[in-house]
Each structure stands twice: as C-alpha cells, then as structure tokens.
Amino acid sequence: MGCLADPPLDVVLLPLIKQYALQICVETGTYDGRSTRLASQMFDEVHTIEINPAFQAGGRANCQEQGCANITFWLGDSRTLLPGLVASLGRQSFFWLDAHVAAPQFGAVDDWPLLDELDIINTSPWVHIIAIDDAHCFDVPRHHAPQRAEIFERAQQGGYGYWRHPYDIIVLAPVSAGSILDRCLRRELE
C-alpha cells in the first residue's frame, strides 16, 4: 500500500497541487492514516473514507496524535459515500484513490471499487487531479481487479489525461496538465 508521503510522489503531485491551487483532498482508503496526516498539511480540507472500522479507528488516532483538525473521517463504502461528497465539492479537488480489499490481508474477499469511484468522480462538473495507488495491480489479470484499459477508458470519458508514474501510481489530470506532468516525470527518470 502506497502513501502520499512515499518519495518521490511529491515530485509529481506537489507541482500539480500548486499549479491548480487545490485546497480539498478526498482520499479513499484511510488505512493507518499516514496519507491522511500528510494531506492535512497540504490541503485546507481533507475527507477520508474507510470501510474497515478498525483501520478507521487507527487512522483517526494517528491523525489526532498529530493535531490534524481539518480532516473529516467517513466510515463506509466509497461507492455509497462518494456521490454526496463529490456533489458537495464546489471546486476542483485532489483525489487519492487507494480503496480496495485484497483478500485475505484486508478482508474476506477481493473488492475493487475503482471503476465505480471514477464513474462517480466523472459526474462532477470539475476535472480533478486523481492519483490511483497500486498501479501494478492493474497490469495483469486479477480476480475482480480492473484492467489498465478500463481505467484509461474512464479517464477519457471524464476528460482526463492519463499518466503512469514509475512509482506505482496512475495520475489522471486535465489534459492541460500534460506539460507539467511530462516535465516532472522526465526529471524523475533522469
């Protein structure tokens, strides 16, 4: 499981966050709260959705120890909670999508809500910045996991450009962000 804090993700994501003056972060998959805690330092407002009550409790405790007051914790399925949250966003925002259940470590059965999450985000009038963690999971057929072609299709439907970062994330962003992303990724690979 990746984390916003894992270097060198900041090399790609921070320039986008600054370029688009993003103030809101929506995260699916709180897990231990590391990404949530970092997001609270980068954004004015953070929403994090976790389906597992034990993970949410641990993530909440981790963030509260650090005094992170700008975080709203949501407990439940991202497919149920995201529609209302996305509809309430009054501006372009940043999404960190890392909600999946990989059996047996995180649950009894595999569950990959990513395509549903992208469909929900695509209902927004805004073209957001989206980072999808664990990109390697979409390279080979896995039980119920979406394939990269399906993610690319959803990106096109939403008006997004698609970039694969070498550090296991997929970035979906407005096509106009291409020059920023290309420059950051080129620098990253040098």
Secondary structure, DSSP 8 states (H G I E B T S, - for coil): ---TTSTTHHHHHHHHHHHTT--EEEEE--TTSHHHHHHHHH-SEEEEEES-HHHHHHHHHHHHHTT--SEEEEES-HHHHHHHHHHH--S--EEEE---B-TTTSSSS-B--HHHHHHHHTTSSS--EEEEE-GGGGTS--TT---HHHHHHHHHHTTEEEEEETTTEEEEEEGGGHHHHHHHHHHHH-
